[in-house]
Amino acid sequence: MLSPGAKGWINKYFDLVDNGEVKLHIDRPEGLRKLHFMHLTLGHSGIVFGYPMDLIFGNELDDSKWTNEEKFKLLLFEAHLFVYLQIHKDEEFNREGFIEALVGFYESHNSSAIRKIFKVFKKESPDAMLESVLIKRIDIKLNLLDNKWWVNSLSNAFAYLDVILFDDFVHKSKEEALKNYDVYAENALVAITLSAYSDGLIEDKEKDLFNLFLASAHLEDEDREKAKERFRNGAELDDFSYFVKGHWLLKRFLLDLAVLTIFSTQETLEEEIEFLEMLCAHLEIEESELEESLRIVENFMLKSKDNVTFLSEASKYDRVYASLTKRWTKVISRNKDNLAKEMRESKELVKLIKKSRNEDLSKEEKAAVKTQFKDLAKSIPALAIFMLPGGAILLPLILKIIPDMIPSAFKENEIDD
């Protein structure tokens, strides 16, 4: 049994890989770019938001006795492993090569806390050194946020930056990749600031979210004060670094943070959606990718509702759910004619949707609905969420909306029992 809280867990992890209990299998859909696939997979794991929703390879492991921090530590490790496997997808996996690359990455990191680990534990094995580093990377001091909503459920919100930088590190020189950590973090804080101001009103939850990421950034005092001043006074789109538009993973991370900031208030306004569209235009992100980020954040909020403080309160969760229902009603409304047309060909899907109005579907029935929604997604891009990892999380919401949006489809497809 793997215990990420005890020493030697990395060696144990690879022992489970050797025994077939953990499968390092990556099934990238044909035609999907590496970076795009990385973003979708990592987004649905939760690491993008500093919260472990799903492991990437070890989902069959028994994590019932793990702490949130232990699961997040393993998720960060798996995210690095996922990146490495993507880069070396045509080669046989080399454990020593991966550990050497990851240790080299962190050994060259500009964090003083990490450099201290390599000095103190220089006689330790690479595995032991890496275990100490990962503990440090998920840690964050949040005493300034005591008793504040959902941030207390999160770890280092910028752990995902390590994953982006590790991808850069393997492709570029050490100096070029690692010197950018502070700059990447500052750009992320700009995205949060812009989003918080998008409706003209800074709410407490937006302040808390900014403070969480500021604490995670570990910036030098001067840069930290500069970020705080910008949050007090507001930011401009031109505050983003010039190179952001050309860094696909980074600018998608900034968009995800912007969406998360806006959704954190539990109610999304029209002007906030307009801001997100403007942000995409500035960063040269396609409109379809905005829909993707909206779905990833929606998945995160719905799937983590039982473990994240502000969503565990029924009244607040109802507000989030109502806001998402309103948005998806619009999405489906725009596509209702195509949806009705496609559903005429699927009597089984209609039958299951009708059944879902009165009772919960079984696991097998939900799987059948998801499979048929995947077929619909080929002609209705709005439903492409069901092609993504974890996409079925929105299934109950979609099943609730469809009957009221396209009643004609049900009339024409009346099924005799």
N, C-alpha and C positions, 0 to 999 in steps of 0.2 A: 504493500500500500504506500502511495506517495504522500509525503508530508512536507509541503513547501516551507513549513516553519522550522524544520530541523536541518542540521547540517547534512550535506551530501545529497540534497534533493536533485541536483542536476544530474549526477551520476545515476541516481535511481530512475530519473525520467528517461534517460537513454537506454537503461536496462529494460524499461517497459516498451520502448520502441523496438528494441531487439527481440522482445518476446511477442510482439504483435499486439500488445494491449493498447498502445498508442500508435496510430498510423499517420505517417507524415505524407498524407496524400493531398494533392492539390489538383482540383478539377476546374481549370479555367475554361469558361465557355469559348468556343471557337469565335474568333473575330473580336474578342474583348481584349483591349490593350492591358499590358502588365500593370501600369500605374492605376488604371481605372479599376481593375480587378482588386488590386491592393486596397484601394480606398473603400470599395464596397465591403470587402471582407473585414477590414479593420474597423470600419464604421459600425458594422453590426456586432462586432465583438464588445463594443463599449469603450475601448481604450482611447478613442478619439475624445471622449468626454471625461476621462479619468475615472471610469467606473467599469468593473468587470461583469459584463452581462453573460458572455459566452466565451469559452476557450476556443482556440482555433483548431487544435488537433486533439486535445485531451478531454473532449466533452463526455466521454464515457467513464471518466474517472469519478470516483466517489469523493465529492467535495463537501459533504455534509458537515464535516468537523473542521473545515478550514475557516479562517477569519477572512473578512473582506480584503484585508491587506495581503494575505497569503495568496488568494486567488488572483489579485491584481498583479502581484509580483510574477506569478507564473504566466499570466497573460502577456506581460511586457516581454518576458523571455520568449514566449511563443511568437509574438509579433516580430521580434528580431529574427527568429528562426524562419518564419514565413517569408520575410524579405530576402533572406539569404537563399532560400530554396527557389524563390522566384528568379533571382539573378542566375542561379546555377541549375536551372530546371532541366537542362539537357545533360547534366552530369550525375554520376552516382553520388549520393550524399556522403560528405566527408565530415564526420563529427569534429575531428581535430581541427580541420580547416575552419569550420564555423566558430568554434570556441576561440581559436587564435584571432580570427577577424574581429569578433565581438570584444574580446579583451583588449586588442589593439585599439579599437574604437574608443573604449572608455578610458584607456590609459592616456590617450591623446586629448580627452575631453577637457574643456576649459573650466570645469567646475573645480574649485579648490578643495571641496569636501572629497571628491573622487580622487584627486591627486594624492591627498593625504592617505587614503586607503592603500594605494599602491606603494607608498613609502613604508607604512606600518606593516603591511602584510606581504612584503616583497618575496618572502621565502615560502609563501603558501602556494598550493597548486593553482593552475589557471581556473579550475572549477570553483575552488574555495574563494578565490579573489572575486570571481564574477558574482557569486552568491552575496558577498558583502556589498558589492557595488549596487546590485539590484535592490537590496534593502534600502540603501541610501537614496536611490532614484525614485522610490515610491513614497518616501517620507515627505511630510510637509507640516510645518508648524502653523496651526490655525487658531492659536489662542485669541487672535484679534477677531475671530468669527464665532466665538462661543455662543451656543444656542441659536445659531442662524440656520434656518430652513435646511435645504438639501445639501449644501456644501459640506456639511459634516459627514455625509455619506461618501464623499469623494476622497481620493488620494491625490497624488501629484497630478494636477490637471494638464501639465505640460509633458507628461511622460511620452506622449505621442510624438513630441518633437524629437525625442531620441530616435524613434523609429524612422522618421523622415531623414534625420541626419545620418543614420546608419546606412540608409539607401544611398545617400549622397557620398558617404565615406567610401563605400565599396567601388563606386564609379569614378570618384574624383580623388584628388590628393588630400591627405589628412588636413593640411592647413586650410584649404579652400572650404572643406565641409564643416569643420568644427569651429572655425572662427565665427560662423554665422548663427550660433545658438542664441546669443543675446538679441541679434537683429531679428531673427525669426520670432522670438518671444515678444519683442516690442511691436512687431507688425500684428501679432495676434491681439495684443492689448488695444491697438488702434481699431481693429475690427469690432471688438466688444464695445468700445467707446462710441463708435459711429452708430452701432445698432441700438445702444441704450438711448441715444438722442433722436432716433428716427421718428418717434411719435411726439417729440417735444417735451417729454416728461420723464425724468429719471426716477425710477421706482427703487424701493429698498432691495428687492431681489436682484435687480441689475447691478446695484452697488456691491452686493454680496458676491455676485458672480465675478465681477471685476476684481475684487479683493482676493478671491480664491486664486485666480490666474496670476495676479500680481505676486502673491505669496509663493506660488509654484515656480515663478520665473527666476527667483534668486538673482535679481539684477543688482548691479553696483548701485550704491546710494544715489549717485547723480542721475543715473538712468531711471531709477525707481521714482525719484521725485518728479522727474520730467513726465513720466507716465501718469502719475497722480494728478499733476497739474493739468495735463491734457484731458483727463477724465472730468475734472472740475469745470473746465472751460469749453470743452467740445473739441472734436477733431474734424479734419477735412480728408477727402479721398486722396488728395495729393500727399498726405502724411505717410502713405504706404511707400515702401522702398521701391526703387525703379525696377528691380529684378523680379518682383513678385509675379508679375503677369506671365513671366516665362518659366515659372516653377509650378508645374501642374499639381503636385501633391500639396505644396504649401498653400497655394491659393484656394484649393478645395477645403483645406483645413480652416482657413480664414472664413470661408463661406459657412461651413458647419457651425463655427463659433458664433457667427452673426445670427444664424437661424436659432441656435440654442438660446442666445441672449433674448431674442424677441419672444420665443415661446416660453421663456422662464416666467413671464408675467401672467401666463395662463390664458391670455386673451390676445389674439392677433388682429391688429387693425389694418385697414386698407392701405394707409400710408406706410405701414411697416413692410407690407408686401411690395409696395412700389419702391421702397428703399432697397430691398433685396434685389429687385430687378435692376435698379440703377447700379448697385454694387457689382452685379454680374457683368453689366456692360463695361464698367470701369476696369474690372480685372480680366475681361475678355473670356468670360465663362458662358457657355451656351445655356439657353433657357431650359433645355431638357436636364441639364446638370443641376439647376436650381430645384427642379421638381425632385430630383434624386436626393439632394440634401434635405429637403423638407421631409421626405419619407424616412430617411435615416434618423432624423431627430425625433419624428413622431414615434418611430419604432422604439427608440431609446426611452422616451417618456412613458409609453404605454407598458413596455416590458419591465421597466424598473419601478413601476408604481408602488409595489409592495415593499420595496427596500429603500426607496429614496424618501426622505422625511416629508417634503412638502406635497408629494403625491399620495402618501399613505392616508392623509386625511380626506375623508369621503367628499366633503363639500368642495375642496380644492381640486380633487381628481375629477369631479363632475364638471367643473369649469373647463379643465383641460380637454376632457372628452367632448364636451359640447363645442368647444372651439374647433377641434379636429373634425367633428361631424359636419360642422358648417362648411369647412374648407372642402371636404371630400364630397359634400352635396353639390358644390359648384363644379368640382372636377368631373363628377359623373354626369351632371346636367349637361355639360358641354359635349359629352360623348354619348348621350343617352340614345340617340338614333342609331349610331353604329353598334352600341351595346345591344339594343333590342334586336337589331338585324342578326347579329352573331348568335344571340341566345336562342333564336328560332331553330338553330341547328342543333341545340343541345337540350334535349328534353330532360336528361338526368340532372343537369345543372339546375334547371328551373325547378324541378321537383325538390331538390335539396334546399334550394333557397326558400321555397315556400315552407318547407318543414322547419327551417331555422327560425321562422317567425313565431313559432309556437313552442319549440323545444330545442334544447341543445343538441348539436350534431355530435355523433360519435367521432372518435379519433380517425377511423377509416373514412367516414363521410367527409370530414374536414379535409383530409388528404385528397379525396376525389374532387372536392370543390377547388382546392388550390391548383391541382393539375389542370382542370379545365379553365381556370382563370389564366393560367400560363398560356394556354392556347389562345385565349382571347387577347392576351397582351401582344400577340404578333400583329394584330390589326388595330389595337387600341393602346397606344403608348402610355396612357395614364395608368393602366393596370400593370405596367412593367414591374411594379413593386413586388409582385408575386414571383418574379424571376430572381429576386435578390435573396441573399441569406437572411433568414428571419422574417421574410416578407409576409408570412402568414399571420403575423401579430395583428394586422389590421383587418383580418378576415371577419371577425364579428361586427366591426363597424361597417364594412362594405355590405355585408348581408343585411344589416339593418336598413341601410339607405336605399338599396336597389329596388325593393318592392314598391316604394312610394315614388320613385323617380321614373320608372318605366312600366306602369301597369299594363300597357298594351302588350308587352312581351309575354305577360302571364296569361292574358286573355287568349292570345293566339296559340299558346302552348299548353292549354288546359290538359292535364293528364288524368286519365281514368285510372283509379286504383284497381 
